[in-house]
Amino acid sequence: MTNKHSATASHIKPFIKWVGGKRGLLDELLKRLPQHFNHYFEPFVGGGALFFELRKRGVLTGKNTYLFDKNAELINAYQTVQQNPDALITQLQHFQEQHSAEFYSDIRALDRQSTFASLTTEMRAARFIYLNKTCFNGLYRVNKQGFYNVPMGNYAKPAICDAELLLSAHQALIGVTVLHADYSHVAQLAKKNDFIYFDPPYYPLSTTSNFTAYNQHLFLDEQQKQLFNLFKQLDNSDCLLMHSNSDTPFMRELYKIYYTDTVQMHRFINSKKEGRGKINEVIIRNYQ
């Protein structure tokens, strides 16, 4: 396709902010990649930090790549960046011109209207990216009814429409399979020597932690155990597996038969400065 907008540089990186995003953990993940693998899967794609880095480095050249997530609005944004970036950029430019507290409230409230399902894919993607760039801390959170409910952040000049970033992401997504699907769908697609990176919502560090509460689908003990069972199933199929999560006794006990490394990660998602800083995480693998 021919883009009426153009990128001046091919600087590939995530086009959205994401709670639990892995840009700060990339060095640790990259040094633990398998030396050789066939195809690549990210079943909890989120911001896609590892995918975009691997794409930028050429690691995924010639490999089938699959990205999927249970979040329908997130996946719609990926698919729109992949398939129709020009229309998306045009819509975001309009949003950037209109941005205000009142406009934010109006756009946020669109999912409460009966017409939301009939919005174009480009409009829904622009709404998702606009809210991501202007809300508090880039948080994605919905209430029990599934309505987005994050307040507007305090940004002087939010980068609502970064055309170069979106076009670089578009180039990275060419030929990639992007699916709205639960993580368990990977079992239907992955084969021997395929590499799968699991980055689920992290297990809470404490009973008061709200880290998992960025949507209505919590990922606690039972959900983590279901993921572990899938991990074992894929391990038995000779897939190559890597999984990042919080460093907790629960996670260490669950994956005790696998290689587990402790690494440090900066915590940025906290309303108070004293709640931010380095924390321990684990990177789990079924290969050395």
N, C-alpha and C positions, 0 to 999 in steps of 0.2 A: 504494500500500500504506500501511497505518497502522503507524507504529513505536511500540512500547511504550516505547522509549527516545527521547529527544528532544534536539535541539541547541538551546542557548540563543543561539548566534550562528552566522552563516554564514561561518566563517573557513576558506576552502578552501585546503588545502596538502597535500603528500604525506603519506600515512599510514604510510609506512615510511622508514627510513634506507636509503641505497643508495650503495655505493662508486661514486664518479664522478658522484654526483648533481649537478644543475645549479642548485641554489638560489643558490649563490654567483656564478653566471655569468648570472643572469637579466637583469640590467640590460643587459649586452652583447648578449644574444640578442634582447631585446625591441626594442632600437633598430635591429636589423638585420632585423626582420620585413618581408616584402613588404607593400606598401601595401594591396593587394587580392588575395584568393585565394578559391577556391571551397571545397574541403574540406580537412581536416587529417589528417595521418598521423604517428604516431610508431612506427616499426618496431622500435626498441629502447627500450621504454617505461621500464624500470627504475623509479625512484621517481616518474617522471612530473612533474618539477618544472615544466617549461615548459607542459605540458598543463594542470595545475591552475591555474597563473597566468593563462593565456589564458582558461580557463573563468571564473575569478573576475572578470576584467576584462570579460567579455561578448564577447570577440573571436570566440568560436566559436559564438555564438548564430545559429541558422539554418543552420549548416554541418554536414554529416556528418563525424563524427570517428571515426577508427580507431586503436586502440592495440593493438599486439601485441608479443610477445616469445617467444623460444625456451624460456624458463624456465617449465616447466609449473606449478611450485608458485607462482611469482610471479603468473602469469595466473589461476590458481585463486583466489588471494587477491583480485585485482581483481574477478573475476566474483562472488565471494561478497559483497564489500563492495557491489557493484552490485545484487545480486539478493536477498540475505538478510542484511542487516546486524544485525537483532535477534538471530538465532541466533548469529551470530559474536560479538557483544558479550557475550551470556550466557556463551558458552564461554570467552572471554578473561577475564571476571570470575572464573570458576572458576580459570583458570590463575594469575591474579594472586594469589588467595588461597593457592594451593598452592606458589607459587614458592620454590625452594630449590636448592642445588647438586645435590642428589639428584634432585629433580623435573626440573631442566634436563637432566640426563643421560638420564633416562627418556624425556623428550619428544624429545630429539635422536636417540635410538636407534630411534624408531618406524620410520624408513625402512629399517631393517635387518631388519624382521620381514615374514614372508610375508603378513600381514594388512594391510600398509600400503595396498595398492591398494584395499582394501574400506572404508577409512575414509570417513566422510561428507565432502563438500566443505567443510562448515563446520569440521569437526575439522582437516582439512588446512590450511585457511586460518588457523585459530587457532594451530596449531603454527608455521606459517611466520612469522606476525606476532610470536608469543611469542619465538621464537628470534631474530628480527630485533631486538627490543627489549632482549634480555638477553644476547646474545652479544658477543664482543669486537669493538668498533668497528662493529657493525651489518653485519659482513662476511657475504656469502653465498659459501660455498666448499664444494665437495664433492670427495671423493677419486675415484680412477679407477673405482671401482665405482659412483659416483654417490651415495654416502652423505655426508650433511652432517657436517662434522667440525670446526666452529669451537668453541673453548672458551668457557665462560661469561665475560662481562665483569665488571668490578668496579664495579657500580652499587649505591648504597645503596637507592634507591627507583626502580627502572625504571618508566616509564610504560607498562605492559603493555596496559592497556585504557583508551584515551582515547575514550570513547563519542562525545563531541562531534566530535572529529576524524574518526572513522569515518563518522558520519552526514553530515558536510559533504562528505566524499569520495563517499559514496553519492549525494548530491544532484548532485555534479559529474558523476558517471558515468551519470546517467539519459540514455538515448537514445544512448549511445556504443557503438560496436561494439568489443568486447574479444576478441581472438583469440589462441589458442596457435598461433603460426606463426613460421616463419623470416622474417627481414627481407625476403628476396627476394619474398615474397608480395605486397609492395606493388605490384610491376609488373603484377599481375593486376587491381588495383583503381584505381590512380591514373590520372587523366585530365589533360588540358590545364588549366593554371592551378590545379591542386591544389597545396597546400603540404606538403612532406615534410621533417621534421626528423630527421636521422640522428645518433644519439649512441651509436656502437658502443663496445665495449671499446677503450680507447685503445691506440695503438701504443706499445710500451715506450720509455721515454726512454733506457734503456741495456740492455745484454745481461744485467745482473743484476736488472733491474726485475721485480718480481712483480705489477705492477698488473693484468695480464691474468689472473692465476691465481686468480680467484674462482670459477671452475667448471672442469669438465673440458674445455671447448671453448675452446682458445686462439684468439686473433684476431690472427695475426701477418701476415707479408708476403703470403702467398697469399690469406688471407681479406680483407685490406685491398684487394688488387687486384681481387678478385671484387666487393667493394662498390663500388669505383671504376667498374667496368664497368657495374654497375647504375645508378650515378649518371649516367654518360654516356647510357645508354639512356633514362632518365627525362628528362634534359635534352633529348634529341632529340625527346621527346614533349611538350615545352613545359611540363613541370611546374616548379614553383618549389622549389628545393632549398637546404637549409642543413645543414651538417655541422660538428660540433665534434670536435676531436681534439688530440693532443699536438703541440707545435711541434717537429718533427724534420725533418731533411733528407729523409727518406723520404717523409713526408706532403707536404711542400712540392713535391717533385719530382713526385709522383704527381698532384697537383691543380694543377699549374702553369698550366694554361690557364684556371683559374677565379679569381674574386675571393677573396683570402685576407687576413684581418686577424689581427694578433697581439693577444691580450688576456692579461691576468693573472688567475690563479685561485689561490685558497688551496688548498694540499694539506693534508688532515686525516688521511688514512689512512696513518699511519706509527706504528710502535710507539715511536719515539724522538722527543722534542720537537724536537731539532735537525734531524730529517728533514722537519719540517713548515714551511710558509711559502709564499710566492708563487712560482708557476711560470708560464712562458709556455704558452699554448695557441693554437690557430688556429680561427677560424670561417671556413668556406669556403661560398661561395654561387655560384649560376649566374645571379644577377641583381644589379643595382646597388642 
